[in-house]
């Protein structure tokens, strides 16, 4: 039995690379069971890039947590 795979991405102001990241996740041979994207308060179009993918049924969960980011 295969273990569940979760991907969690902390992002902030990543509009330049977000589209490539989202596409790459869906092209994986073993797709994750869940993808959680935590936006730490982007001031660019990062969130605007993610939302249409969710609206089209991509398995992403978007959380908005101002100040959250990789330390």
N, C-alpha and C positions, 0 to 999 in steps of 0.2 A: 504494500500500500504506500503510495507516494505521500510525502508530507505536504501540507499546504505551504504555499510560498506567498509572502507579503512583501511588497516593495513600499518603502516610505521615503519620500523625497521632501526635503526642506528646501524651499526656493524663495528667492527674493530678487526682483528685478532681473529676471532671466529671459526676457522676451526674445533675445537673439538666439537662444538655443532651445527654447521650450518646444517648438514644433518638431524639431529633430528628436528630442527626447521622447515625446509622446508617440511618435511614429515608431521609434526603435523598440519601445516596450511591446507594442502590438505585433512586431515582427519576430519576436523571440520564439524559438522552437518550443520551449516550455514557458507558456505565458503564466504570469503570476495569478494567483487566485484573487488577489485584491491589490490595488494600487492606491495609496494614500498620498496625496500631495498637500503639504502644509505650506501655505504662503505666509511669509513673515512680515507682510506689510508692503508689498510691491507698490512702487509709484509709477511703474511703466505699464505696459500692456500684458504682462504675464498672465494675469487672471483672465483677461479677455481672450487670450489664446486658448486657455484650458477649457473654458465653459462650453464652447461649441462642440468640442469632442465629447463632453459628458452628455450634451443634448442629443447627440447622434448615437448614444448608447455605449460609448467607450466605458470600460469598467474602472473609472477613476472616481475617487472620493476626494473632493476639494474641501480643505479646512482652512479657515482664515484665522490666524493667531498672530496679531501684531507683535513684533519683537522676537518671535520664534525664528531661530536660524541655527545653522551649524556653528559650533564654537570651536 
